[in-house]
Amino acid sequence: MNFEEALAIFVGRHVEVQQTNQFIQGTLASSSGGILAVDTVSTNYIPTAQRVNISTNSVALVRILPL
C-alpha cells in the first residue's frame, strides 16, 4: 500500500494538508494519480471554498480529523 492508497480509504473525511508554503483544510475528495483533491473551506489562506488539487510530492503532512 502506498501513500495515495492509504489516503483513499479516508475519502469524504475532513483533513488538514500541510505543504511547505501553505495549509489547506477541507474534505478529501480523491487520492489517485499523484494528486490529492481537497474540497476546501474558506480560511485565511484560501478566502473562498473551492476544490484544490495537490501533488502528493509536495505534501509534508496530512491529518485526518475525527468524525
N, C-alpha and C positions, 0 to 999 in steps of 0.2 A: 504494500500500500504506500503510495507516495503522498506528498503534501496535498495535492488537489483532490485526490480520492478521499483523504481523511476529512477535508473540509466539506466535500459534497454531502456527507452524512448530515451536516448542520444547515443545509439549505432551508430557508424560511425562519431561521433563528436570528435574533438580534446579535450583532457583532460590533466589535471595535477593531479597526485595522490601523496599524501604525506603520508609517513609512519614515524614511529619514527626514523628509521635509513636510509631512502632513499627517493628520489624524482624521480618520473617517469613521463615522458611526452610522449604522443603519441595519437593514435586513439583508442577509446574504441571499442573493437571487440565483447565483450559479457559480460553479467552480469547475472549469474544464479548459483544455487547450492553452494552458499557461496564463489564464485570465480569471480573476475573481470579479464577479459583478455584484455590486452592493447598491441597494436602493437606499439612498441617504436620507437623513432627516436634516432639517435646517439647523445649522450650528454657526458659530463664529467663523469657522474655516470655510464652510460652504453655505452661503446665505439662502439658497433655495433647494428644495428637495429635488433630487434627480438620480438617475442611475449612473454609477461611476464604474468604469472598467479599470481594474488594477492588474498590472503584470505581477505574477507571483514572484518573479525575480527581485522585485523592489519592496517586498513585504518584509518588515522587521518583526512584527508581532501581530497575531490575531487572537483576540479574546472573545470567547463565546459567552454571552451574557446569560444569566439564569432566566428561566421562564417566568 
